[in-house]
Amino acid sequence: MTDRIDYIEFPSSNRAVSSAFFQAAFGWGIVSYGPDYDGITGAGIDGGVDQAEGRVAATMAVVRTDNLDDAERRVTAAGGIVTRAQFDFPGGRRFHFREPGGNEMAVYVATE
């Protein structure tokens, strides 16, 4: 697999309202993963709505990779700044970074 964007995360101050909006406006499916996070299905790309306290401030693209450590080395070598160290989440492990132009992104590897 090559590195590719395959997930997008929307921060929200009210997960239920945002998810209901996406469902009503676009017909996207919603899968609840607890009080702070909903998954989005049927949007053409997988995604989620995050209202957790530590959520990012802006919509964030998430890149899937095969080797998280190697991806982190490549990100930092290219000038990216890690903003959140590697951590586990349901379905994988990821880190967040800011690219030189200021966009916060994440890279993850799925657990199998």
N, C-alpha and C positions, 0 to 999 in steps of 0.2 A: 504494500500500500504506500502511496505517496501521501505526504501531508496535504490535508484538504479541509476546508471549512465544511463542517457537517452539522453544526448546531449554532443556535443564536439564543442569547439569554436577554430577557427584558426585565430590568429592575422595576419594582412597583411599590408604591406606598400602600397599596391595597390589592393583594393578589387576586382575591375573589372578583373584584370589580374589573380588573384588567382582563382576567381570563374570560369573564362573561362577555366583555366587549369583543374580544377576539372571536369568540364562539358566535355571537350574534352578527357581527359585521362581516365575517369571512367564512363562517361555518367550520372553523377549525375545531378538532376534538381536544378535550382537556382531560388530563389524567392527574389526579391529586396525589402528591407525595408527602402529605402532611400539611400543617397549618401555614408553612412559609413558602411552599414551592409547588407549582403545577407544571406538568409537562404539556407540550403542545404537539398535536399530531395533525397530519393532513395539510400542512402549510407549505409543502414543497421542500422543506428542510425541517429537521427536528428542532425543537426549541423548548424554552421554559420561561415561566414568570416567577421571579424571585422577590419575596418581600422580607427575607431574613435581614437581621440587623447589619450584617457585614456585606450586604449586596453592593455590587458596583454601582457607580453613579449614572452610567449611560449604557445603552444597548451594547452588548459585547458579542463579537464573533468568537466561536470556539473551534479550534483546529484539532482534528484527530490525527494521531501519529502512531507508529508502531513502537517507538523507543523514546520514552519521555526524557530520560537523562540526556540522550543525544540531541533531542529537540531543544532542551534548555541550553545546552552548550552552543548550539547554532544560533539561538535567539540572542544570547548575550554577546557572542562573537560578532553578530551583525549590528550591535548597538542597542538592543532591547534591554530594558531594566525590569528585573523580576519584582513584582509588587506584592505577590503572595506566594510563599514557598510551596513546594509540592505538598498536596494533601489528598487523602482518600475521600471519596464521595460514593454514594450508591451507584455502582456500575463502573467505577474506574478510579483513576488517580490523575490529578492535574495540577498545573501552576498557572498563575496569572502574570502578565507582563505588560509593559507599556512600550509600544514601538516608538522610534525617534520622533514621529510626527504627533505623538500624544494620545493615540488610541489605545485603550486598555483592551487586551485580548486574553485568551486562555488557550492552553494546549493540553490535551488529555490523551490518555491511553485507556482503552476499555479493559476491564477485568473479564476473564472468561471462565 
